[in-house]
Amino acid sequence: MTENDDKLIEQFLSTAGRREMADDGFTRRVMRHLPDRRERFVQWWTRLGFTLALVLFLALDGVEVLWNAVREAFTSMVEQGMASNADPKSLLIAGAVLLFLAYKKIASLA
């Protein structure tokens, strides 16, 4: 570069030659809409955890174990004669509560 180019660059970068441009809050609005790095990191770990849990559930025959547990519970209920005394609404509520508690437990592990 020539000496003239150096002087022009120094003049351009000097604080005396700078002019501030009014952004009317543009920078603040842009920064507010950018995603937070921590939030992306947490979402990534959450997805990874749920994926790993699903893979382990399927790899360790979780579906079969769950199906056997439900079948055994129903079979024992029928054998003991509770099926005729059990209210379907009560069974539905108990199932919903168990699903909710299972979801809370899984979500607390993530």
N, C-alpha and C positions, 0 to 999 in steps of 0.2 A: 504494500500500500504506500501511497505517497504521503508526504507530510501534510498536504492539503486535506486528504481524506481523514487523517488522524484528527486534524483540527475540527473538521466538520462533525466527526463522531463525538468528540469531546464537547463541542458546543451543543449538540443534540441531547447528550446525556447529562449535561450540567443542570443544576437546579434553577439557575437563572433563566434558562430558555424554556423551561417546562410551563405548561399551562394545565391547570386542573380542569377536568371536564365534569360537569354536573351530571350525576347519574340518576337523580330523582328517586333514590331508593332502589334502583335496579339491582345493585350488588346484594343488598339485604334480601330482596325477593328471590334472587337466584339461589343464594345460600340456604334460604328457608326450604326451598323445594328439592335440594339435593338430599339423597338418602344418607342416613347416618351410618358410618362404617361399622359401629358396634351392632346396629340393628341387622345389617347384612350378615355379620359374623354369627350372630345368634340364630338367625334364620337358617344359615348353612348348617350349623351344628344340630339344630332341631331336625332338619330334613335328614341329615346323616344318621342321627339316632333312631328316628322312626324307620328309616330304611333298614338299618341293621337289626332292629327289633323284629321287623316283618320277615327278613331273611332268616333269622334264627327261629322265629315261630314256625315258619314253613319247613326249615331244614330239620328241626327237632320234632316233627309231626305234631305240632301244636293243635292243628285242626282235629286230628284223630283223638288226641287226649281230651280236648274240650267236648267233642261229640260223645265220647265214652262217658264222661262225667255227667253230662246232661241225660244221657240214656239211662245210666244207673240210677240217677236221682228220680227220674220218672218211673222206672221199673219198681224201685223200692216203694214209691208212693202208691202205685197201683197194687202192689202185693200187700201193703198194710191197710188197704181199703180207704186211704185218705182221698183218693181221687173223687169219690162220690161226695165227700164232705167239703172239699176245697172249692172255694169261690174263684171263678176264672179271673175276676177283677183283682183279687188279692194276689194271685199268681202273676198277673201282668205287672202289678205295682212292684212286687218283689223282684221280678226280672229287671224292670227299669231301674230300680235302686241299685241292684248289683252291677248293671252295665255302667251306671253313673259312677259308682265307686271304683270300678275297674278303670274307667277313663281318667278319673282324677289321679289314680295311682300311676298310670302310664305317663300322664302329663307331668307329674311331679318328678319323674325320673329323667325327663328330657331336659 
